[in-house]
Amino acid sequence: MTLVLAHIPDHDRPGPDAGDTRAGRKLKAGGTRRTFLRAVALGALTLGATALDWSGLSRTRKANAEFSPYGMPGYDRNDCRDAYPTGYAELPDTSGTYTATYAACFGGFWRGSTYCEAGWHKYGTYNEGGLQVDHQPVANTCGQFVGKNAWRWTTPDSKVYRCSDGFSTFWGAGYTGQTYLTICRAVL
């Protein structure tokens, strides 16, 4: 059947009565005041929940997994309790910006912001003070089955840092290719 403009009724004239449909005859007519109030309450709850979801108030903040610029997985927890059930003794930085602040990272021969690039452990070969240093991020397990490159730590002054693991190999000035575990400490 083709729709013809002449068959469409004007807005001020009612159209032809189509009668009840088969589906319409099966519906029970007659709402009650209770049904109406229930629908109003459900609508108000739905709008309220939607508003909370849009504002972000209904969600709790979690430590979401991140990936380094080189595709290595980062933290998905705020601690490393799998490997250190009673905690760990943070070690002070050996170089960089945070040597005079609270300790945050654990492990590594050297720790500090000098091993960071864009908040993650450096990757590549660098000339650092006359030394050639080859940096390679690594994924350690921290007591898990999936290796992680970095973890988030919170210091007593409530600052949050990322501790990203890597190996640094030093050449020149008495170094002949010694490799050390180094930790990048970056503020988040």
C-alpha positions as CSV (number, residue, x, y, z in Angstrom):
1,M,0.0,0.0,0.0
2,T,1.4,3.4,-1.0
3,L,1.2,6.4,1.2
4,V,-0.7,9.2,-0.5
5,L,-0.6,12.7,0.9
6,A,-4.3,13.0,0.5
7,H,-4.9,10.1,2.9
8,I,-3.1,11.8,5.8
9,P,-5.6,13.6,8.0
10,D,-5.0,17.2,9.0
11,H,-4.2,17.9,12.6
12,D,-7.5,19.5,13.3
13,R,-9.6,16.6,11.9
14,P,-9.6,13.2,13.4
15,G,-8.5,10.3,11.2
16,P,-10.7,7.3,10.4
17,D,-11.4,5.0,13.4
18,A,-9.2,2.0,13.0
19,G,-10.9,0.2,15.9
20,D,-9.2,-2.1,18.4
21,T,-6.3,-4.1,17.3
22,R,-5.9,-7.7,18.3
23,A,-3.0,-6.8,20.7
24,G,-5.0,-3.9,22.2
25,R,-8.0,-6.2,23.0
26,K,-5.8,-8.4,25.2
27,L,-4.7,-5.5,27.4
28,K,-6.6,-5.0,30.6
29,A,-7.8,-1.5,31.0
30,G,-7.9,0.4,34.2
31,G,-5.0,1.6,36.2
32,T,-5.2,2.3,39.9
33,R,-3.8,5.2,41.9
34,R,-1.3,2.8,43.4
35,T,-0.1,1.7,39.9
36,F,0.3,5.4,38.9
37,L,2.2,6.3,42.1
38,R,4.4,3.2,41.6
39,A,5.3,4.3,38.1
40,V,6.1,7.9,39.3
41,A,8.3,6.5,42.1
42,L,10.1,4.2,39.7
43,G,10.7,7.0,37.2
44,A,12.1,9.3,40.0
45,L,14.5,6.5,41.2
46,T,15.6,5.9,37.6
47,L,16.3,9.6,37.0
48,G,18.2,9.9,40.4
49,A,20.4,6.9,39.6
50,T,21.1,8.2,36.1
51,A,22.1,11.6,37.5
52,L,24.4,9.9,40.1
53,D,26.0,7.8,37.3
54,W,26.6,10.8,35.1
55,S,28.2,12.8,38.0
56,G,30.5,9.9,38.9
57,L,29.3,9.8,42.5
58,S,28.0,6.3,42.2
59,R,31.4,4.9,41.3
60,T,34.2,4.2,43.6
61,R,37.7,5.0,42.5
62,K,39.8,1.9,41.8
63,A,43.4,1.4,40.9
64,N,42.9,0.7,37.3
65,A,45.6,-1.1,35.3
66,E,47.7,1.1,33.1
67,F,50.1,0.4,30.3
68,S,53.5,2.0,29.8
69,P,54.3,3.6,26.5
70,Y,56.0,0.4,25.6
71,G,52.9,-1.8,26.3
72,M,54.0,-3.2,29.6
73,P,51.2,-3.6,32.1
74,G,51.2,-1.4,35.2
75,Y,49.5,-1.6,38.5
76,D,46.0,-2.8,39.2
77,R,46.2,-2.5,43.0
78,N,47.4,0.1,45.4
79,D,49.8,-2.3,47.2
80,C,51.9,-5.3,46.6
81,R,50.5,-7.4,49.5
82,D,50.7,-10.6,47.5
83,A,54.5,-10.5,47.7
84,Y,54.7,-8.5,51.0
85,P,51.8,-9.6,53.2
86,T,52.9,-7.4,56.1
87,G,54.0,-4.5,54.0
88,Y,57.4,-3.5,53.1
89,A,60.1,-1.0,54.2
90,E,60.1,1.8,51.7
91,L,63.6,2.8,50.7
92,P,64.7,6.5,50.1
93,D,65.6,7.6,46.6
94,T,69.2,7.6,45.7
95,S,68.9,10.4,43.1
96,G,66.5,12.8,41.5
97,T,63.7,15.1,42.7
98,Y,62.4,13.2,45.7
99,T,65.5,12.4,47.7
100,A,64.4,14.9,50.5
101,T,60.8,13.5,50.7
102,Y,59.2,10.4,52.2
103,A,60.4,7.1,50.8
104,A,58.0,5.4,48.5
105,C,59.5,2.7,46.3
106,F,60.9,-0.6,47.3
107,G,63.8,-2.6,45.9
108,G,66.3,-1.7,43.2
109,F,70.0,-0.9,43.5
110,W,69.1,2.8,42.7
111,R,65.8,4.6,42.9
112,G,64.8,8.0,41.7
113,S,63.2,10.3,39.2
114,T,66.4,10.3,37.1
115,Y,65.4,6.8,35.7
116,C,62.0,8.2,34.5
117,E,60.7,9.4,31.2
118,A,57.1,10.5,30.9
119,G,56.4,8.9,34.3
120,W,57.7,5.4,33.4
121,H,61.1,3.8,33.5
122,K,63.3,5.0,30.6
123,Y,63.8,2.9,27.5
124,G,66.8,3.2,25.2
125,T,70.4,4.4,25.3
126,Y,71.2,7.7,27.0
127,N,74.4,9.8,27.6
128,E,74.3,10.6,31.3
129,G,77.2,12.6,32.6
130,G,79.7,11.1,30.2
131,L,78.4,7.5,30.8
132,Q,76.5,5.5,28.2
133,V,73.5,4.0,30.0
134,D,71.2,1.5,28.4
135,H,67.7,1.5,30.1
136,Q,65.3,-1.4,29.7
137,P,61.9,-1.5,31.6
138,V,61.0,-4.9,33.0
139,A,57.8,-6.6,34.2
140,N,58.2,-8.3,37.6
141,T,55.5,-10.3,39.1
142,C,55.1,-9.0,42.7
143,G,53.7,-12.3,43.7
144,Q,51.2,-12.4,40.8
145,F,51.1,-14.6,37.7
146,V,51.1,-11.7,35.4
147,G,54.2,-9.5,35.4
148,K,53.7,-5.8,36.2
149,N,56.1,-3.0,35.4
150,A,54.9,-0.5,38.0
151,W,52.9,-0.1,41.2
152,R,51.3,2.9,42.9
153,W,52.4,3.9,46.3
154,T,51.0,6.5,48.7
155,T,53.4,8.3,51.1
156,P,52.4,9.5,54.6
157,D,51.8,13.0,53.2
158,S,49.1,11.5,50.9
159,K,51.1,12.0,47.7
160,V,50.8,9.2,45.2
161,Y,53.8,7.9,43.2
162,R,54.3,5.4,40.4
163,C,57.3,3.1,41.0
164,S,58.4,1.6,37.6
165,D,61.0,-1.2,37.4
166,G,63.8,-1.5,34.9
167,F,67.4,-2.5,34.3
168,S,70.1,0.0,33.6
169,T,73.5,-1.0,32.1
170,F,76.4,1.4,32.6
171,W,79.4,1.8,30.2
172,G,82.4,4.0,30.7
173,A,84.3,5.7,33.6
174,G,85.1,2.4,35.2
175,Y,81.9,0.6,34.3
176,T,82.2,-2.3,31.8
177,G,78.6,-3.2,31.2
178,Q,77.4,-3.6,34.8
179,T,73.6,-4.0,35.0
180,Y,71.6,-2.9,38.0
181,L,67.9,-3.0,38.9
182,T,66.7,0.6,38.9
183,I,63.4,2.1,40.0
184,C,61.8,5.1,38.4
185,R,59.8,7.2,40.9
186,A,57.2,9.5,39.3
187,V,54.5,11.6,41.0
188,L,51.0,11.0,39.8
